[in-house]
Every structure is written in C-alpha cells, then in structure tokens.
Amino acid sequence: MQQPYYNLLELARICARQASLAQTEDVARTLRRMAREYVQEAAKLDDDKIPDVGLVCLKEARQRRARSR
C-alpha cells in the first residue's frame, strides 16, 4: 500500500478523534466531514474499499459526553 493511503487514514483518525473532543457541535461536524473526506480519498487509492476509522463510535462517545454534562 502506498504511503499517501496511510497518511490519509491517519488524518482521518486525527479528525475523528478531535471531533469527539470538540467543544462545539459546529467544530465537531466540520471535523467529522473532514474525516469522511480523507476516508473517501483513501478509498480511491484502495479499490474503493472504505476503511474504518471509528467515526461512528466517536460520534456516539461525543453524544454520551454531551448528555452527561
């Protein structure tokens, strides 16, 4: 696999993680969008296979965190 593929996955994971930590929903939404875009670009490099970077789990964690406040 090419280095750009792994770089895109790492960027997607960083964005997904930061989205779960974001203080405002606008920032979290933007970071999730960026993560999805990085995942889509990575998929183009790997026969359109969508890699799992944990976006769903992080979104749920953020929602749980928001409810506990």
C-alpha angles and dihedrals in degrees: 000000000000124000092239089061092056091043090055091049091050091050090049091051092048092051092046092050093047090049089060090052098043116122096215131048092229091059092044091050092050092049092049089050090050090049091052091049091052090049091051091051091049090049090056088059093050106049091278093296108153110226120215112241096166100258095146094048092048092049090052091048090053091050091050090049091051092050092052093058 
